[in-house]
Amino acid sequence: MPIVVNLDVMLARRKMRSRELAERVGITEQNISLLKSGKVRGVRFDTLAAICQALDCQPGDLLEYQPDAEHGPA
């Protein structure tokens, strides 16, 4: 998938653990883990907004388009 999720980077920058983010956003730690790994097909805008509010960031800080990412490492 050419969309890369940089949630782990933002968590590290904010010195926040997945558990704390999950509690603030109101979703499970497992769902945070799935988001971090990029193993989700979609994310609700309200969830994305809650994550951005909790991390004080923009959606573009969390999501990145990399056309070559679809093919994986060479």
Secondary structure in CASP SS format (residue, H / E / C, confidence):
PFRMAT SS
TARGET T0000
AUTHOR 0000-0000-0000
METHOD secondary structure of the structure
MODEL  1
M C 1.00
P C 1.00
I E 1.00
V E 1.00
V E 1.00
N C 1.00
L H 1.00
D H 1.00
V H 1.00
M H 1.00
L H 1.00
A H 1.00
R H 1.00
R C 1.00
K C 1.00
M C 1.00
R C 1.00
S H 1.00
R H 1.00
E H 1.00
L H 1.00
A H 1.00
E H 1.00
R H 1.00
V H 1.00
G C 1.00
I C 1.00
T C 1.00
E H 1.00
Q H 1.00
N H 1.00
I H 1.00
S H 1.00
L H 1.00
L H 1.00
K H 1.00
S H 1.00
G C 1.00
K C 1.00
V C 1.00
R C 1.00
G C 1.00
V C 1.00
R C 1.00
F H 1.00
D H 1.00
T H 1.00
L H 1.00
A H 1.00
A H 1.00
I H 1.00
C H 1.00
Q H 1.00
A H 1.00
L H 1.00
D C 1.00
C C 1.00
Q C 1.00
P H 1.00
G H 1.00
D H 1.00
L H 1.00
L E 1.00
E E 1.00
Y E 1.00
Q C 1.00
P H 1.00
D H 1.00
A H 1.00
E H 1.00
H H 1.00
G C 1.00
P C 1.00
A C 1.00
END
